[in-house]
């Protein structure tokens, strides 16, 4: 089976023919967890939250068709992001995936912590 391609940047909104489930593998675990936690939140909360995400996460949302560029907010050209309706579908799918595998995110977060500790203190620190 062929892996789905990234969203066509010219598409105004949506997953470029992909389903919400198709998009999840492209999301970093932290971003997927953030989107899952926003499922069911008021739109204003979800919109405000994505403004606070790091650049890479914001770029991923835009590339995957989950957000579009909004209005300029300063003279330097910084812009807001606006969630698309497809983003809300992905939030629901991420929440369902988290519910189906509640240990999944914490497992990978734990492994990342062990790896960081090993890099900082040597291999004995990860045991």
N, C-alpha and C positions, 0 to 999 in steps of 0.2 A: 504494500500500500504506500502510496506517495504521500509525503508530508505536506500539509497545507502551506501555501505560500503566504507571505505577509500581505496585509491589506493594500490594495491599490490606493496610493495617497490621493489620487484624484477623486476617489469616491467620497461624496459629501458626508456620509454616515454609514455605519454598519460594518459588518465583518467581511465585506468583499466576497460574499457567497459562502462564508464559513458559518458554522454554528458556534454558539457560546462555548460548547465543549471543545471545539477545535482550537479555540484561542487559549484555553487554560495552560497547555504545555509551554506556551511562549512567555508566560508570566513568571517572574521571580517569585519564590515562595512567599516572601514578605508582601509583595504587591498583591498576590492572590489572597493572602490572609486579610489584607486591608480591604480589598474589594468585598470579600465574604462578610466582613464585619459591617460593611455599609449596606448590605442587603436589608431592605425594610426600613432604613433610616429615611428621614425626610430629605427630599431633593436638595434643599438648601444646605443641609449638613454634608451630604455627599459632595456637592459642588465645592463647598468650603474646604473639605478635607483634601481633595485632589490638588488644590492650590498650594498646599503645604508639602506635597511630595517632592522628593529630590528630582533633579533634572532627568536622570535616566528613567525613572518611573513615569514621569510626565511624557517623555519622548516615546516610551513604549505604549502608553495609552493612546497617543496620537497616531503612531504608526499602525497600531492594530485596529484603528477605527473606533476606539472607545471614547475618544475626546476630540474636539475640534478647537482650533485657536479662537479665542474670544477677542474682546476689545483690548487695546493697548492701555496699560495702567501707568506708564511713566514715559518720560522723554527718551529713555534708553531703548525703548521698543519692547520691554517686557510685556507679555500678554497673559491674559487669563486663559484657562481651559474651560470648555463647556462639555459636560458629559453627553454622549449620544444615547439614544434609546437602546442601542445595542449594548452599551456599558451596563445598563440595568439588567439585561439578560445575562451578561457575564457575571455580574454580582450574584444573581440567583444561582447560577451554575456553580460558582466558587463556593457559595454557602452550602449547597447540596453536597459538593465534594468534601468539604470540611466535615459536614455532619456524617457522611458515610465513612470517613477515615479521620476521626478526631485526633488520633495520635500522629498522623502524617506530618503535620506542620511542626509539632513539638519535637518529633524524632529528628527531622532535618535541622531544626534550630539547635538541638543538643549536639548533633554531629558537627555543626559549624563551630560551636563553642569549644568542643574538644580539639578540633583542628587548629583553632586560633590559639588555644592554650599550648598545644604542642609546638607551634611555631615560636611562641613567645618564650617558653621555658624548656623546650626539649621534649623528646618523645616520652619520657617517664611521667610527665605532668598529665598526659592524656589518659592515664590508667586509673 
